[in-house]
Amino acid sequence: MKTHAPSMLRVTRRSVLGAMIAGGTAACVGNIAPRRTERPLALAHLTVARELAADYGATLKHARALGYTHFGFPLGPQSPRHPPVRNPLEVASLCRAADMAVGVVRLTHTDDYPRQMQTAAQVGATIVAQSAADVFFTGPQRGRTTRAAFEGWMERLARMAYAAREAGLRLVYHNHDWDHVPLDGKTPIELIAEGFAPGEVDFEIDLGWAAVAGVDPLALVDDLGPRVLAMHLKDVHLSCVARDCRRFVAPGEGDLDYRNLIPQLDRITDALVCVEIDEPVDGLQAAARGAATVLRARAWG
């Protein structure tokens, strides 16, 4: 896996905002479930989507027993192809009933950003995430775009950032593997880092997707520094290419050395750590393994 050069993401102020800104079971973790005074640990909606559909409240209470303190969820469908989601205000209420705080919430595919930011503030979120640039899905090949198309999409990102700022929220961009592929010399992550100042648009770094792209996740987080407000933790089988091979697995089950990685991350960032596994066979078992890996690494670290 190649190392991400420390100087690669040096931030320069070129505000695209322009005049707008000027104006399993709990036993899996033993007795090391964190208290509120310890570092938080979030669970992403995607990990336990099937279990939530069966019993939302019970699933959140199970997650809390595993050691999760925060829960991240979408404000609406992530694309026109996705089904409706549970009302965010109801989800926030269920979080409170489970003794969990609202984590990072995800923007929907629609462009009514002031309304979405208002909803995010109402549910108690402080960070909202844009999961991907839609230009990676509208071209002839999924995950591919041009620099001109991406820079055009950044104008939309600027509108999101303005709406978040007006609502007192922080906006983060979530990376995938394609965000580390250069577009005429610069990667999408670099273009965002250089195009927006810290606090305008920051980052939620998915360590699994960075590793798939051949980027050292620890170096990437270190390079971006305080602009990393949240991280998604998933493990990766880097040699997995066959259709029946599960590339993404729970932390501790793949090729990333989370036992050593977690303490190093904790030393360089205060970003919210969130376990996310894409379409696991059993969501609660994956959540249990992820929590156990993170909490034990922190205990050992």
N, C-alpha and C positions, 0 to 999 in steps of 0.2 A: 504494500500500500504506500503510495508516494506521500511525501510530507508536504504540507501546505506551507509555502514560504511566509515567514513572519511579516515581511514588508508588503505582502500582496494586497492587503485590504486597508491601507492607510487612508483615513477619511479626510476628504477635502470638502469645504462648504460650497455647494452649488445648489441652492435651494430650488427644487422644481415647484415648490409651493408658491413662489413669487409673491404677488401682492396679497394673496389670501392669508398667508402666514403673517405678513406685515400687519395686516388688519387682524380455585382450590379451597382452603380452610384457613382459619386464623392460626391454627397450630403450625402452619408452615413458617411463621416468623417467630415462633417461640415467645419470649418475653421482651423482645426488642422493638415492639411497636412504639412509634415516637409519641412523646407528649407534645402539647401545643407549643412548649418553649423550645423544642428542638427543630431542626431544619425540616421544612414541609416536604411532603411527597404527594404528587398529584397523579391521578389516573385519568386517562383520556377515554372519552365516550366510545371511540371505535373499538377499543379492546374488549369491551363487554356489551357490545351493541345487541347481540341476540338475547343475552340475559336481561338487559334492560327492557327489551320488548316484552318479555314474559312477566317481569315484576320489577318495575323501576325502583321503588322504595327499598325492597328487600335487597336488591343488588347493591345499592349504595351503602346500606348498613353492613353488608358483607365486606365491601371494600374498606369501610372504616375499620372493621375488625382486623383486616389484614395490615393496617398501618397507614393507609392513605388518609391524608388530611384535606386534600383539595380535589375537586372534580371539574374537568374541562369538557365543555359540550358545545354543539353548534347552535346558533341562533335561528337557523333555518336550513333548508336543503342546500347542499354544497354545489349542486348543479341542477339543471332542469330535469335530469334523469333520476335524481334522488327523490325518495318519498318524503312527505312532510315529517317534521320532527315534533317532539313534545313541546308544548308551550314553555318558553324559557323561564317565565315567572313561576310556573308549576315546578320546574326542575330545581330552581333556586330554593323553593319551599321544601322540596324533598331533601335537598342537600342539608338544610338546617335541621330537619328532622333526624338526619343520620349523623349529625355533629360534624359535618364537612363544610368547608368553605368553597365558594365558587373560584375556580381557577381561571385559566385562559379560555375565553369564549371565541368561537369561530364565526366569521362573517358569512352570510349567505351569498348566493350568486347574484342577487339583485343589487341594483345600484342606489337604493334608497338609504344612503349611508347615515344621514342625520337621525333617521328613525332607528336604525340598527344600533347606533351608538347610544341613543337614549335608552333603548332596551337593555343594552349591556350595562349601563350605569344603574338601571333599576334593579337588576339581578345581583348587583354587588361586585361586578367584575372591575378590575383595574387595567387589565390587558386584553386587547382584542387582536385576533390573528387573521391575516389573509393567507389562506392555505396554499394558493398557487396562482400564477398569472394565467388567465384563460387563453392567452395567445399560444400556450403550449398544447392546447387541445383543439384549436380552431384551424390549424394548418393541415397540410396533406399528411403529415406524420406526427403522431402523438409524441410529445416531449421535445419537439424541434420547433424553432422559430428563427427569426432574423433579428439582428440588432435593431433595425428600424422599427419592426413590429413591437419589440419589447420596450423600447424607449417611448413609443406611442402609448403603450399600456401604462407606463409609469405616470402619465398624466392622470389616469384613473386612480392610481395609488396615491397621488397627491391629493385628490379629492377625499379619499378615505382618511388620509392623515389630517387634513383640515377638520373634518367632522369629528375625528377622535379627539383632537386638541380642544375643540369647542366643548366637548362633553367631559373634559378632564381625564381622558383615557390615554393609554399608551398603545400605539399600533406596532405590531410586529409582523414581519414577513417570514413564512415558513418555507424552508428549503426542501427541494427534492434533488435527485441526482442530476437532472438536467440544469439546475441552477449553478452547477460547477463546470459547465461546458462553455468555453469562450465563444462569444459572439463578436466576430471581428476584433479579437484581441482582449476583450474583457468579459468576465463571466457575469451573469445576471446579479449574483450577490455583490460583486464589485461595483456594478453600475448603480445599484441601490445605495450601497455604502457611500459612494462618491456623490450621488445625486441628492441625497437627503442628509441633513445634519442629525447628530444624535438627538433623540427626543422627537424628531419628526417621524422617522421610520426606523425601527430597530429590528431585532431578529429573534425568532424562535428556531433554534438549530436542532434539526433532527440528526442525531449522531449516526443512525443506521443508514439514512440516505447519503450522508456525507461519505461514509465508508464505502458504499456501493460505487460512488463516483471516483473512488481512489484518493480521497482527501483524508488526511489525518484529523479526526474529529477534535482531539484535544488542541491541536495547533490552530484549528479554525476558531474554536471558542476563545482561545488565548488571543488570537489576532483581533477579533472583533471586540474583545474586552467588555466594558460595561454596556455595550449595545446589545449583548445577549441577555434578554430578560427571561427567557424560558428555554428549556431543552426537552426534546422528546427522546426517550431512551427505548430503543428496540435493539435486539441482537440480530446478527446477520450470518448466514452461511455464505461466505463470499464465493465459494466454488459452485454454488447452486445455479444451474442453468436449465435443467430438465423441467418439463411442465408439471410433473408430479412431485417436484422438490419444493419444500417450503423455505423460501429465502429468509423471510422475517420470522423470528421466534422471540420468546421472552428473554430479557436480559439474563445472562448466565447460561444460555443454551446454545450460543453461537460462537463466532470467532473473535468477537471483541472481548477484551480482557476487562470486564466491568469490575472485578474485585480490586484491580489496581487503578482503573480509570476513574471510578467514583471519588476516591479520596483526592486524586489530583484535580478533578473538576471542582470539588468543594473548596480547594485551596485557592483557585483562581477566579471563581465566580460565585455570586449569590443568586444566580438565575434559578427560577423555579424548575425543579426536576419533575418530569411527567413521564410515566410509563405508558407507552403506546405500542401495541402489537397489532398489525394489520391482519384481520380475519383469522384469529387463532381457532384451533379446533375446539378448545374449551376456554372461553374467555376468563372465567373466574380462576381456573387453574393457572392460566398464563399470568393473570394479575397477581396471584399468590407467589408465583416464582419470581416475577419482576420485583415485587415488594421485598421478598426475602433477600434477593441479590443485592438490592440497593441498601437495605437496612443493615445487613451483615457487613457489607463493604464499609459502611460508615462506622460501624462498631469496631471493625478491625483497623480502620484507617486512623 
